[in-house]
Amino acid sequence: MKAMSDAWEAHAAEIAAARLSPGLLDEDRIASALDSEAAAYALQRRVSDILSAELGPVVGYKIGMADREQQRKFGISEPLFGAMHAAGQFVDQPLRVDASGPPIGLECEIAVTLGANLPAVGAPYDSEAVRNAVATTHAAIEIVQSRFTLLSGTRAWPLVADAVLHRGFVLSEGSATPLGDGTPITGSIWLGGKILAEGTSRSLHGGGPLEALTWLVNKRVSLGLSMAVGDVVLCGSLIPVQWLDPASLGKGETAAGADFAGALPKTMLKISHSPVP
């Protein structure tokens, strides 16, 4: 039992170190320690405990792998979620992209901040109860980073343990835009004034942000976990991840942004890049 505990702690420390460095992870080694979804989420929580000393408390959760084709590729039938820490929220500071580091990508997302607790004892929750718990809606950019030496597309549990490649996020000002009125929201992400990709909220799990959020709340409940006032949730990407090419960024600072055609406030991220060697 002690050997297993030591191995578990070693995996958690390795994942946390790759997040802070950042560095690369061996998918096979981590997968060998995970025999179930519950084990993967338990390891994610242990990694979060370690990261909290450097990145601050968990402030919310991201939904990843919402695309059905991706799910089929990884042998799963629903999305995955990962914890987000306070220091991962970019406000005025730039995102630094190092040409020698693991690849960094951007996603265009709809986010919410909860205004009510959703305890595990009150579950399961229907969409109306979840809608009533939302305080504000935001445009968001999620920053992801591929920290694996190999992503074979056959095992999802290492992704879960690593918070589904989460690196950070940017939020717009809060809006009172209601969730779940049936109207799809179109969003795009741009870099240096050029639109990289555009998509709609129909691509989110269940067909919209409310459905995705309801899934997350009840998924956490199934693991005995609650949601709390102030939690931020990224409801999934409207577009495929847009990987940044350091060679095309040039020198100095570049701006990226998410635009929802007036349905939500705009948000922007400054990107500082190191020259390609």
TAPE-V830434 format. One record per helix or strand. SS is the DSSP state (~ for helix, > for strand). FROM is the first residue (numbers start at 1). LEN is the number of residues. If there is no record, write none. Layout:
<<SS	FROM	LEN> <SS	FROM	LEN>>
//
This chain:
<<~	2	20> <>	25	1> <~	27	5> <~	37	19> <>	58	7> <~	68	7> <>	80	6> <~	86	3> <>	89	1> <>	95	3> <>	104	11> <>	118	1> <~	120	3> <~	127	6> <>	134	12> <>	148	1> <~	157	5> <~	163	3> <>	166	6> <>	175	1> <>	186	6> <>	194	7> <~	201	3> <~	205	3> <~	209	14> <>	227	1> <>	232	6> <>	242	2> <~	246	4> <>	253	7> <>	267	7>>
//
